[in-house]
Amino acid sequence: MFRTLICAPLLASGLFLLGCSSPTPPVVDAPPATVSVCMPYTTRKEVNSEKFLATLEADRSIDVRCRVTGYLKEIRFTPGDEVSVGDVLFVIDKSPFIAALELAQAEVKVSEADVSLALKERARIEKLLNSKSSGAVSLEDRDKAVAQVDVSQAREKANRAKEKQAEINLGYCEVKAELGGKISRNLSQVGNIVVADNTLLATIVDPTKLNAYFDVDQSSVQNYRRVVGDEDPKKKKDELEIVLGLEKDEKEFPYKGKIDYAANTLNPTTGALTVRGVFLKADTPKGLPALEPGYLARIRVNIGKSFTPVLIPDRAIGTDLGQKYVFIVNDQKKVESRKVELGNLFDDGLRAITQGLTGEERVIVNGLQRVRQGATVEPELVDPITELPLEKKETTAPKKK
């Protein structure tokens, strides 16, 4: 009886649980993930290039200094003006130099009179020696007369030199432009004393020709040699295209120039080779401002001849322990990993692949973290640059601007 009472509730509870349970639903496989893929560009011509920072300097500039010491009397230019060779820029008080010239001229006249007297004296003595009354003078008197002529002539020559120097100094009172170009502000005021060859009065810069100096690192030098060979870079500098863009620009390099100098050795301190590019004001593109000395700019040097690389978006490239790779989708829609070697990165975000791809692969553009080797995916073809879906299965290379 007691056993029956215990088993009855347990049986009822078991029947209740059996009636409330439902069958286990069948397992359904998740659909393959959709990934964006692109076909590499393989028909666009490119050129290997390197980019560097450069500082622009005027090819010709001079410091304007005075050649004589005196008081500054006049300033005959406006700061920032364009000046020409021979323009009078500063005038130093001429009064003491005029007086010095007049004194030198007077000394020249005195020496001329001395020479004339010495010549007459020598002629008189020689005449007496040749006459019957030769006893009135001696050979010693003739020697003294000859020496006096030489002394007076030398003194005249010295005085004429002083006169010439006085004329030069008077001319130096007008400080003239020795170079045509843009002049700075005056660095000394009227009334100040200026010291010969010491006081800096102004500077003149010729902006018609600018030099861009930039340092090329050792790896870039080695890359250059790999592309063009082991010949001295200075012998091939005319083959290098060089373009310049201002720092505020991101992609544009509108100013064209050429390389005219490369150092003969790398700087042991920086490990870089100093190179100089030349840009002419006359070559400034229409509608753009002329380059000015002191500008900080970016230089792009194209190396070697054009070629047609395999181009893919740079964002499609992953890194694993320093090794670069991309994910591709094969014909079975499975993900494969490919190791690649990288080339130049171009302004539109495309990266040249030197090894690892043939150009026929479907490269996964983004979402590298969401895929794995061997996974099945559903590829969606997109444009490599815009990532917009494409209706066709092929892409064509865009035209470069």
Buried (B, 14 or more C-beta within 10 A) or exposed (E): EEEEEEEEEEEEEEEEEEEEEEEEEEEEEEEEEEBBBBBBBBEBEBBBBBBBEBEBBBBBBBEBBBBBBBEBBBBEBEEEEEBEEEBBBBBBBBEBBEEBBEBBBEBBEEBBEBBEEBBEBBEEBBEBBEEEEEEEBEEEBBEBBBEBBEEBBEBBEEBBEBBEEBBEBBEBBBBBBEBBBBBBEBEBEEEEEBEBEEBEBBBBBBBBEBBBBBBBBEEBBEBBBEEBEEEEBBEBBEEBBBBBBBEEEEEBBEBBBBBBEBBEEBEEEEEBBBBBBBBBEEEBEEEEEBBEBEBEBBBBBBBBEEEBBBBBBBEBBBEEEEEBBBBBBEEEBBBBBBEBEBBBBBEBEBBBBEEBBEBEBBBBBBBBEEBEEEBBBEBBBBBBBEBEEBEEEEBEBBEEE
